[in-house]
Amino acid sequence: MARTEAKLGEGSRLTDYISLGVVQAALPLSQVRPTLSASGRESRQQRLLPAHVVVYYVSALGLFMQVSCR
């Protein structure tokens, strides 16, 4: 079966349709925090971009790598 490339409408951005909340629904914080802790990568200080948010961001980049992240 042939696949067709999905495209957004002219002037649309992916962020108009999806947010990191969608990724969080598939990868709950209750799974992310113990994994960060076990690997020694949890945030030790309060930062603008905590470690768990970086996990969601990188996951989204991997899921939507065909879309520009500009």
N, C-alpha and C positions, 0 to 999 in steps of 0.2 A: 504494500500500500504506500503510495507516494505521500510525502509530507510537504506541507506548504509552510513557508515562513510566516510567523505571526508578526504583524507590525502594528504599531500604535498610530493613531490618526495624526495628521499633520499638526504640529504645534503641541502635541501631547508629550508628557513626561511620564516615565514609569512611576515616579513618586506620586503622581496624581492618582494612581490606582492601587498601590501597595505600600505598606509601611513595615517597619521592623516588628510591629505587633503581630503581623501575620507569621513571620518567622518564629517569634516567641511562642505562638500557639502550637507550632509543630515541635519546638525544642524548649520545653518549660524551664524556667529559672531553677526549679527544684532539681533539675538534672545538670544544669550548667555550673552552678556554684560548687557542688561536691567535686566535679571534674576539675575545675580550676584549682580548688584546694588540694586535691590529690597530686596535681602536677606542680604545685608550688607557684602558681601564676595568678592567684587571687590578688585583688587590689589591697595594698597595705595602707594606703592613704586615700582620703576623699579626693577624687579627681573629676575633671569635667567630662572625661570619657572613661568610665569604669571598665574593668576587664570584661565583665559579662556583656556589656554593650558592644565591645570590640568583637566578641564571639559572634553575636548576632549580625554585625555588619559584615564580617568576613564570610559568614554563612550565606548571607544575601548576595554578596559578590560572586560566590561560587554558583549559586542557584541561577543567577541572572547574568552570567558572564557574556552573553551575546548582546547585552544592552549596555550602552555607554554609561559610565558612572560619573560623568561630568556633573 
